[in-house]
Amino acid sequence: MAIADWGLAEVIVVNPDGEWQGAVMTRGEGPGEVQAPAPLTWVDANTLLVLDFGVYRLTTLDLASRSACVTAVDPAFLSPVFMSGEATFVAVQPDQTVWLGSCPEPGGRYELEVFDRDGTTLVRFCHPGEAFPLSPAECGEDAGEDTDEGMPDAWRSVLREVGESPEPAIISRIVVDADRRIWVQRDRPLPGAGNTHGASGAMYDVFLPSGRFLGSIRLPDDQRLLEARGRRVWTLHTGSFDEPSIVALEIEGF
């Protein structure tokens, strides 16, 4: 398992048996170093591909030799997303394809479109789906510690003043897994809740790369989707003392 630590500017590897191997990339500007690592993926069992927002580049790291190959990413591709204030989702694939956030569509459906580097549409598909009703916390009400996910009081006051949205977002996050399946999160995380990994216990619509709909699945409470391959799903679980852990789940009937 590889972990991108944005705050420490490190990429950490944990062996399959849970043994902590430690940092394989640390803060710096050299070929095998990072400034702000975020999405990453495995090219093969010994090779990592890391997208570094700090220096706008992709680094291919060979773990056996610790040699690194760097590919520049055009800042014009990423900068507009960060200037808007938030990247809804970012993913990188072994072929060095970078995915950025998509805008949900109102009207009882949502539409997904994938482009290549030249702006040509590779696949486009629609799926029916109504927006989930606004939760009490989304309306600015005090929903209690178990459901408000630490939303600041000041934000709650603003939400009460703004009132209910006439068109709540139908989707909120997209994850492209190791099999290139597309996981579309339907639940909306709360404002200011530190939603890098999405909403806890969220519902996902799952599609093949072709756009074929496979089905919907809801994660257990207190778990957020990180990655999936085949019937195996890895999640981030937060315990009662805010302690994080990685959980592997097996999907039945999927």
VENLIN-V192438 format. One record per residue. RES is the residue in one small letter. PSI is psi in radians with two decimals (* if undefined). Layout:
BEGIN
res->RES psi->PSI
res->RES psi->PSI
END
This chain:
BEGIN
res->m psi->2.37
res->a psi->2.39
res->i psi->2.18
res->a psi->1.99
res->d psi->1.76
res->w psi->-0.76
res->g psi->-0.76
res->l psi->-0.15
res->a psi->1.00
res->e psi->2.67
res->v psi->2.13
res->i psi->2.47
res->v psi->2.37
res->v psi->2.26
res->n psi->2.79
res->p psi->-0.48
res->d psi->0.12
res->g psi->-0.03
res->e psi->2.28
res->w psi->1.89
res->q psi->-0.46
res->g psi->-2.99
res->a psi->2.26
res->v psi->-0.22
res->m psi->2.38
res->t psi->3.08
res->r psi->2.36
res->g psi->-3.13
res->e psi->0.06
res->g psi->3.02
res->p psi->-0.62
res->g psi->0.35
res->e psi->2.90
res->v psi->2.77
res->q psi->-0.79
res->a psi->1.30
res->p psi->2.47
res->a psi->-1.65
res->p psi->2.60
res->l psi->2.86
res->t psi->2.82
res->w psi->2.20
res->v psi->-0.76
res->d psi->-2.95
res->a psi->-0.36
res->n psi->0.17
res->t psi->2.25
res->l psi->2.52
res->l psi->2.10
res->v psi->2.27
res->l psi->2.15
res->d psi->1.94
res->f psi->-0.42
res->g psi->-0.59
res->v psi->0.21
res->y psi->1.13
res->r psi->2.75
res->l psi->2.29
res->t psi->2.18
res->t psi->2.02
res->l psi->2.13
res->d psi->1.97
res->l psi->-0.54
res->a psi->-0.78
res->s psi->-0.20
res->r psi->0.41
res->s psi->2.63
res->a psi->2.51
res->c psi->2.30
res->v psi->2.36
res->t psi->2.17
res->a psi->2.53
res->v psi->2.27
res->d psi->2.09
res->p psi->-0.47
res->a psi->-0.33
res->f psi->-0.68
res->l psi->-0.61
res->s psi->-0.78
res->p psi->-0.57
res->v psi->-0.80
res->f psi->-0.60
res->m psi->-0.46
res->s psi->-0.24
res->g psi->-0.32
res->e psi->2.43
res->a psi->1.94
res->t psi->-0.73
res->f psi->2.62
res->v psi->2.37
res->a psi->2.66
res->v psi->2.46
res->q psi->2.78
res->p psi->-0.45
res->d psi->0.21
res->q psi->0.27
res->t psi->2.31
res->v psi->2.25
res->w psi->2.37
res->l psi->2.90
res->g psi->2.71
res->s psi->2.65
res->c psi->2.29
res->p psi->2.64
res->e psi->2.37
res->p psi->3.12
res->g psi->0.54
res->g psi->0.28
res->r psi->2.92
res->y psi->2.75
res->e psi->2.35
res->l psi->2.44
res->e psi->2.31
res->v psi->2.29
res->f psi->2.72
res->d psi->-3.05
res->r psi->-0.41
res->d psi->0.04
res->g psi->0.10
res->t psi->2.35
res->t psi->2.17
res->l psi->-0.74
res->v psi->2.51
res->r psi->2.28
res->f psi->2.68
res->c psi->2.69
res->h psi->2.34
res->p psi->2.53
res->g psi->2.19
res->e psi->2.61
res->a psi->2.42
res->f psi->2.56
res->p psi->2.61
res->l psi->2.36
res->s psi->2.83
res->p psi->-0.67
res->a psi->-0.64
res->e psi->-0.38
res->c psi->0.04
res->g psi->0.10
res->e psi->2.67
res->d psi->1.82
res->a psi->0.07
res->g psi->2.79
res->e psi->-0.49
res->d psi->-0.29
res->t psi->-0.21
res->d psi->-0.10
res->e psi->0.60
res->g psi->0.44
res->m psi->2.28
res->p psi->2.55
res->d psi->-0.65
res->a psi->-0.65
res->w psi->-0.64
res->r psi->-0.69
res->s psi->-0.73
res->v psi->-0.73
res->l psi->-0.67
res->r psi->-0.67
res->e psi->-0.68
res->v psi->-0.65
res->g psi->3.12
res->e psi->2.46
res->s psi->2.35
res->p psi->-0.38
res->e psi->1.36
res->p psi->2.63
res->a psi->2.37
res->i psi->-0.63
res->i psi->2.85
res->s psi->-0.26
res->r psi->2.61
res->i psi->2.36
res->v psi->2.25
res->v psi->2.02
res->d psi->-3.07
res->a psi->-0.35
res->d psi->0.16
res->r psi->0.28
res->r psi->2.68
res->i psi->2.07
res->w psi->2.01
res->v psi->1.99
res->q psi->2.24
res->r psi->-0.61
res->d psi->2.50
res->r psi->2.23
res->p psi->2.73
res->l psi->2.61
res->p psi->2.43
res->g psi->0.28
res->a psi->0.18
res->g psi->1.05
res->n psi->0.60
res->t psi->-0.66
res->h psi->0.35
res->g psi->-3.07
res->a psi->2.62
res->s psi->2.36
res->g psi->0.62
res->a psi->2.76
res->m psi->2.41
res->y psi->2.37
res->d psi->2.34
res->v psi->2.31
res->f psi->2.64
res->l psi->2.85
res->p psi->-0.46
res->s psi->-0.25
res->g psi->-0.07
res->r psi->2.29
res->f psi->2.20
res->l psi->-0.60
res->g psi->-3.14
res->s psi->2.59
res->i psi->2.44
res->r psi->2.30
res->l psi->2.74
res->p psi->2.79
res->d psi->2.59
res->d psi->0.32
res->q psi->2.41
res->r psi->2.42
res->l psi->2.27
res->l psi->-0.88
res->e psi->2.81
res->a psi->2.60
res->r psi->2.18
res->g psi->-2.24
res->r psi->0.04
res->r psi->2.31
res->v psi->2.33
res->w psi->2.35
res->t psi->2.79
res->l psi->2.07
res->h psi->2.32
res->t psi->2.11
res->g psi->-3.09
res->s psi->-0.34
res->f psi->0.40
res->d psi->0.41
res->e psi->2.27
res->p psi->2.57
res->s psi->2.74
res->i psi->2.28
res->v psi->2.37
res->a psi->2.21
res->l psi->2.63
res->e psi->2.23
res->i psi->2.31
res->e psi->2.45
res->g psi->0.70
res->f psi->*
END
